[in-house]
Amino acid sequence: MASNVTNKTDPRSMNSRVFIGNLNTLVVKKSDVEAIFSKYGKIVGCSVHKGFAFVQYVNERNARAAVAGEDGRMIAGQVLDINLAAEPKVNRGKAGVKRSAAEMYGSSFDLDYDFQR
């Protein structure tokens, strides 16, 4: 069994660290994560948290193979969101993007009020 530690501070190991998001951790345990991801190479660390996990490989090649092979896979009823921890995915839709009221509610609203006195 791999260590519970994945090294997020060592710049040499950042590209060999895989982020596994949207993980159903009520059902999927650390041993399950290790079993699924060990086919891509030697795992030196694995940490499972509520809803996500990290897997640390010995090298970047193994990590990239795991991302390519497992991203989008469905496990325990949820589609996994997997990427290298050092390379977060971009362009995840409109999340975090501020929109104007006209964009959210349509431009049919008349925002200029003409009061008669």
GIURUR-V824983 format. One line per field, one symbol per residue. phi: phi as a letter, one per 30 degrees, with the letter a starting at -180 (. if undefined). burial: 1 if it has 16 or more other C-alpha atoms within 10 Angstrom, else 0. Layout:
phi=???
burial=???
This chain:
phi=.dddccdccdddcedcccccchcdddcdceddddddcddcldccabbcbdjaabbccdbdeddddddddcdidcbhibddcbadddbddciciceicdcdddddcicddcdcccdcc
burial=010001100000111111111111100011001100110111111111000111111111011101100100000000111111100000000000000000000000000000000
